[in-house]
Amino acid sequence: MRRVRVHPARYNRGVNAHRVRTRRYPSKMSRFPSFSRPPPKQFKARRPQPVAEVLNRTDAFAALRAGVEQIAALEKDLRALLPDYLATSVEPSFIKEGVLALFAGHNALAARLRHLEPRLLSDLQQRGWPVNALRIRVRPQPVKEPPPVKQARMTPAGADALHALSESLAPSPLQEALAKMAARHRRNR
């Protein structure tokens, strides 16, 4: 703590005048001018790097690198063996003790995979994969954002033409739908 000199005329003022007045400097504030400090170091922006490049830097990641390469090759083979609607929603896991775990996006896909299991197992074995059994699990995938609602706009002339058409038709569901559409677009002018 640093003591600050106080003008003698101010010693006897205030309730705590008997205490010595002290002042602390914040940790980032300095009593030295800023030009005497060295400039802060500039950091280089990092560029994205491929996973393989990062894993190749050290031998500590050798097992992880082998696992990542195995899953990538397995995904490639599964995409070739499975129908399109299944290939995009199935994720492979590691092969552990001859058992390959496959994760399906939902129950219906898991049921379909179970139907294809014997053929898929034999196809994987023919491609050289050391697989004796498949374990099919359900791992729900995050819900995709619905597409934005289309906000169609109609010119005033188009709205008037639709209104005239709806009035010329006989009463029917089509006539009611056209009348509603024309009214909505005439209102939003």
LUMDO-700266 format. One record per residue (C-alpha): x negated, y negated, z; residue in one letter. Coordinates in steps of 0.02 Angstrom, whole numbers, always signed. Layout:
N
<atom x="X" y="Y" z="Z" code="a"/>
...
This chain:
189
<atom x="+0" y="+0" z="+0" code="m"/>
<atom x="-62" y="-171" z="-44" code="r"/>
<atom x="-42" y="-324" z="+65" code="r"/>
<atom x="+14" y="-484" z="-16" code="v"/>
<atom x="-39" y="-652" z="+47" code="r"/>
<atom x="+106" y="-756" z="+107" code="v"/>
<atom x="+101" y="-944" z="+121" code="h"/>
<atom x="+77" y="-997" z="+306" code="p"/>
<atom x="+232" y="-1107" z="+303" code="a"/>
<atom x="+340" y="-955" z="+269" code="r"/>
<atom x="+279" y="-847" z="+413" code="y"/>
<atom x="+415" y="-893" z="+536" code="n"/>
<atom x="+563" y="-880" z="+420" code="r"/>
<atom x="+689" y="-739" z="+418" code="g"/>
<atom x="+739" y="-602" z="+539" code="v"/>
<atom x="+586" y="-494" z="+511" code="n"/>
<atom x="+461" y="-634" z="+512" code="a"/>
<atom x="+353" y="-541" z="+638" code="h"/>
<atom x="+319" y="-402" z="+510" code="r"/>
<atom x="+181" y="-417" z="+384" code="v"/>
<atom x="+256" y="-432" z="+212" code="r"/>
<atom x="+199" y="-299" z="+91" code="t"/>
<atom x="+235" y="-268" z="-89" code="r"/>
<atom x="+211" y="-110" z="-190" code="r"/>
<atom x="+170" y="-112" z="-373" code="y"/>
<atom x="+267" y="+12" z="-479" code="p"/>
<atom x="+159" y="+154" z="-543" code="s"/>
<atom x="+164" y="+96" z="-725" code="k"/>
<atom x="+136" y="-86" z="-687" code="m"/>
<atom x="-42" y="-145" z="-673" code="s"/>
<atom x="-121" y="-304" z="-611" code="r"/>
<atom x="-244" y="-294" z="-755" code="f"/>
<atom x="-197" y="-366" z="-925" code="p"/>
<atom x="-137" y="-243" z="-1057" code="s"/>
<atom x="-278" y="-284" z="-1179" code="f"/>
<atom x="-405" y="-208" z="-1058" code="s"/>
<atom x="-324" y="-35" z="-1069" code="r"/>
<atom x="-359" y="+82" z="-1214" code="p"/>
<atom x="-216" y="+95" z="-1339" code="p"/>
<atom x="-99" y="+243" z="-1315" code="p"/>
<atom x="-139" y="+396" z="-1421" code="k"/>
<atom x="-26" y="+420" z="-1570" code="q"/>
<atom x="+46" y="+594" z="-1592" code="f"/>
<atom x="+55" y="+670" z="-1764" code="k"/>
<atom x="+226" y="+727" z="-1816" code="a"/>
<atom x="+229" y="+916" z="-1825" code="r"/>
<atom x="+288" y="+999" z="-1983" code="r"/>
<atom x="+396" y="+1155" z="-1980" code="p"/>
<atom x="+292" y="+1313" z="-1994" code="q"/>
<atom x="+340" y="+1486" z="-2053" code="p"/>
<atom x="+361" y="+1613" z="-1913" code="v"/>
<atom x="+234" y="+1729" z="-1993" code="a"/>
<atom x="+101" y="+1592" z="-1989" code="e"/>
<atom x="+131" y="+1556" z="-1804" code="v"/>
<atom x="+128" y="+1741" z="-1758" code="l"/>
<atom x="-34" y="+1770" z="-1857" code="n"/>
<atom x="-133" y="+1647" z="-1751" code="r"/>
<atom x="-166" y="+1766" z="-1607" code="t"/>
<atom x="-169" y="+1953" z="-1573" code="d"/>
<atom x="-55" y="+1930" z="-1422" code="a"/>
<atom x="+92" y="+1919" z="-1541" code="f"/>
<atom x="+46" y="+2076" z="-1641" code="a"/>
<atom x="+189" y="+2182" z="-1572" code="a"/>
<atom x="+313" y="+2040" z="-1594" code="l"/>
<atom x="+251" y="+2010" z="-1771" code="r"/>
<atom x="+274" y="+2194" z="-1814" code="a"/>
<atom x="+450" y="+2192" z="-1741" code="g"/>
<atom x="+499" y="+2037" z="-1838" code="v"/>
<atom x="+433" y="+2112" z="-2000" code="e"/>
<atom x="+524" y="+2276" z="-1966" code="q"/>
<atom x="+690" y="+2189" z="-1937" code="i"/>
<atom x="+668" y="+2081" z="-2094" code="a"/>
<atom x="+634" y="+2236" z="-2200" code="a"/>
<atom x="+781" y="+2327" z="-2119" code="l"/>
<atom x="+897" y="+2180" z="-2155" code="e"/>
<atom x="+842" y="+2183" z="-2337" code="k"/>
<atom x="+879" y="+2370" z="-2352" code="d"/>
<atom x="+1046" y="+2352" z="-2264" code="l"/>
<atom x="+1098" y="+2214" z="-2383" code="r"/>
<atom x="+1059" y="+2329" z="-2528" code="a"/>
<atom x="+1152" y="+2478" z="-2452" code="l"/>
<atom x="+1308" y="+2394" z="-2379" code="l"/>
<atom x="+1452" y="+2312" z="-2472" code="p"/>
<atom x="+1444" y="+2122" z="-2480" code="d"/>
<atom x="+1581" y="+2092" z="-2352" code="y"/>
<atom x="+1487" y="+2199" z="-2225" code="l"/>
<atom x="+1309" y="+2146" z="-2265" code="a"/>
<atom x="+1340" y="+1965" z="-2215" code="t"/>
<atom x="+1417" y="+2012" z="-2047" code="s"/>
<atom x="+1299" y="+2151" z="-1988" code="v"/>
<atom x="+1136" y="+2120" z="-1894" code="e"/>
<atom x="+1009" y="+2257" z="-1860" code="p"/>
<atom x="+914" y="+2275" z="-1697" code="s"/>
<atom x="+755" y="+2372" z="-1657" code="f"/>
<atom x="+739" y="+2558" z="-1688" code="i"/>
<atom x="+717" y="+2635" z="-1515" code="k"/>
<atom x="+686" y="+2822" z="-1498" code="e"/>
<atom x="+758" y="+2854" z="-1670" code="g"/>
<atom x="+919" y="+2757" z="-1636" code="v"/>
<atom x="+957" y="+2601" z="-1736" code="l"/>
<atom x="+1079" y="+2478" z="-1658" code="a"/>
<atom x="+1187" y="+2380" z="-1780" code="l"/>
<atom x="+1287" y="+2229" z="-1723" code="f"/>
<atom x="+1450" y="+2195" z="-1813" code="a"/>
<atom x="+1541" y="+2028" z="-1810" code="g"/>
<atom x="+1707" y="+2099" z="-1749" code="h"/>
<atom x="+1800" y="+2262" z="-1713" code="n"/>
<atom x="+1868" y="+2288" z="-1889" code="a"/>
<atom x="+1693" y="+2279" z="-1964" code="l"/>
<atom x="+1628" y="+2397" z="-1829" code="a"/>
<atom x="+1764" y="+2523" z="-1873" code="a"/>
<atom x="+1721" y="+2511" z="-2058" code="r"/>
<atom x="+1536" y="+2535" z="-2016" code="l"/>
<atom x="+1578" y="+2692" z="-1917" code="r"/>
<atom x="+1664" y="+2762" z="-2073" code="h"/>
<atom x="+1507" y="+2727" z="-2176" code="l"/>
<atom x="+1387" y="+2790" z="-2041" code="e"/>
<atom x="+1344" y="+2963" z="-2115" code="p"/>
<atom x="+1308" y="+2893" z="-2289" code="r"/>
<atom x="+1213" y="+2742" z="-2218" code="l"/>
<atom x="+1109" y="+2854" z="-2105" code="l"/>
<atom x="+1058" y="+2969" z="-2249" code="s"/>
<atom x="+1019" y="+2819" z="-2363" code="d"/>
<atom x="+908" y="+2740" z="-2229" code="l"/>
<atom x="+816" y="+2906" z="-2204" code="q"/>
<atom x="+788" y="+2920" z="-2393" code="q"/>
<atom x="+710" y="+2746" z="-2390" code="r"/>
<atom x="+586" y="+2805" z="-2257" code="g"/>
<atom x="+662" y="+2734" z="-2098" code="w"/>
<atom x="+633" y="+2844" z="-1943" code="p"/>
<atom x="+818" y="+2842" z="-1894" code="v"/>
<atom x="+910" y="+2991" z="-1820" code="n"/>
<atom x="+1068" y="+2903" z="-1762" code="a"/>
<atom x="+1159" y="+2736" z="-1773" code="l"/>
<atom x="+1234" y="+2643" z="-1627" code="r"/>
<atom x="+1364" y="+2518" z="-1683" code="i"/>
<atom x="+1403" y="+2374" z="-1566" code="r"/>
<atom x="+1516" y="+2223" z="-1579" code="v"/>
<atom x="+1434" y="+2053" z="-1558" code="r"/>
<atom x="+1559" y="+1915" z="-1593" code="p"/>
<atom x="+1489" y="+1780" z="-1704" code="q"/>
<atom x="+1524" y="+1597" z="-1667" code="p"/>
<atom x="+1685" y="+1532" z="-1743" code="v"/>
<atom x="+1653" y="+1436" z="-1902" code="k"/>
<atom x="+1719" y="+1260" z="-1917" code="e"/>
<atom x="+1879" y="+1255" z="-2018" code="p"/>
<atom x="+1867" y="+1151" z="-2177" code="p"/>
<atom x="+1933" y="+974" z="-2156" code="p"/>
<atom x="+2115" y="+947" z="-2197" code="v"/>
<atom x="+2133" y="+877" z="-2371" code="k"/>
<atom x="+2204" y="+702" z="-2371" code="q"/>
<atom x="+2277" y="+682" z="-2544" code="a"/>
<atom x="+2320" y="+507" z="-2600" code="r"/>
<atom x="+2443" y="+461" z="-2735" code="m"/>
<atom x="+2460" y="+300" z="-2833" code="t"/>
<atom x="+2622" y="+201" z="-2811" code="p"/>
<atom x="+2671" y="+243" z="-2991" code="a"/>
<atom x="+2648" y="+429" z="-2956" code="g"/>
<atom x="+2751" y="+417" z="-2796" code="a"/>
<atom x="+2891" y="+327" z="-2891" code="d"/>
<atom x="+2887" y="+459" z="-3029" code="a"/>
<atom x="+2898" y="+599" z="-2900" code="l"/>
<atom x="+3045" y="+511" z="-2816" code="h"/>
<atom x="+3135" y="+492" z="-2982" code="a"/>
<atom x="+3104" y="+677" z="-3021" code="l"/>
<atom x="+3172" y="+731" z="-2851" code="s"/>
<atom x="+3330" y="+629" z="-2879" code="e"/>
<atom x="+3358" y="+706" z="-3050" code="s"/>
<atom x="+3352" y="+885" z="-2984" code="l"/>
<atom x="+3498" y="+983" z="-2913" code="a"/>
<atom x="+3493" y="+1012" z="-2724" code="p"/>
<atom x="+3365" y="+1150" z="-2692" code="s"/>
<atom x="+3210" y="+1183" z="-2586" code="p"/>
<atom x="+3103" y="+1114" z="-2729" code="l"/>
<atom x="+3205" y="+953" z="-2733" code="q"/>
<atom x="+3187" y="+933" z="-2543" code="e"/>
<atom x="+2999" y="+962" z="-2549" code="a"/>
<atom x="+2974" y="+835" z="-2689" code="l"/>
<atom x="+3082" y="+707" z="-2597" code="a"/>
<atom x="+2979" y="+729" z="-2437" code="k"/>
<atom x="+2815" y="+714" z="-2533" code="m"/>
<atom x="+2874" y="+558" z="-2625" code="a"/>
<atom x="+2936" y="+479" z="-2462" code="a"/>
<atom x="+2770" y="+514" z="-2374" code="r"/>
<atom x="+2667" y="+435" z="-2514" code="h"/>
<atom x="+2784" y="+287" z="-2535" code="r"/>
<atom x="+2770" y="+251" z="-2349" code="r"/>
<atom x="+2578" y="+249" z="-2351" code="n"/>
<atom x="+2564" y="+110" z="-2478" code="r"/>
